[in-house]
């Protein structure tokens, strides 16, 4: 996955997460699962495209 695709995926997941939190709250299992999925993409992005390199 290239930088543009990862960035787009992260943004889409953030939007989904924000909406889901409004509907279900922070402690819902689906919210937690989506948050963890978003975390994986963020870590991938940070590892592939470290700041300043």
WOMO-V742220 format. One record per backbone hydrogen bond with DSSP energy under -1.0 kcal/mol. NH is the residue of the N-H (numbers start at 1). CO is the residue of the C=O. E is the energy in kcal/mol with one decimal. If there is no record, write none. Layout:
# WOMO-V742220
nh & co & e
NH & CO & E
NH & CO & E
This chain:
# WOMO-V742220
nh & co & e
6 & 2 & -2.4
7 & 3 & -2.6
8 & 4 & -2.3
9 & 5 & -2.6
10 & 6 & -2.7
11 & 7 & -2.3
12 & 8 & -2.4
13 & 9 & -2.6
14 & 10 & -2.4
15 & 11 & -2.1
16 & 12 & -2.4
17 & 13 & -2.8
18 & 14 & -2.6
19 & 15 & -2.2
20 & 16 & -2.7
21 & 17 & -2.6
22 & 18 & -1.7
23 & 19 & -1.7
24 & 20 & -3.2
25 & 21 & -2.1
32 & 28 & -2.3
33 & 29 & -2.4
34 & 30 & -2.2
35 & 31 & -2.4
36 & 32 & -2.2
37 & 33 & -2.0
38 & 34 & -2.4
39 & 35 & -2.3
40 & 36 & -1.8
41 & 37 & -1.6
42 & 38 & -2.3
43 & 39 & -2.6
44 & 40 & -2.3
45 & 41 & -2.5
46 & 42 & -2.6
47 & 43 & -2.3
48 & 44 & -2.4
49 & 45 & -2.8
53 & 50 & -1.5
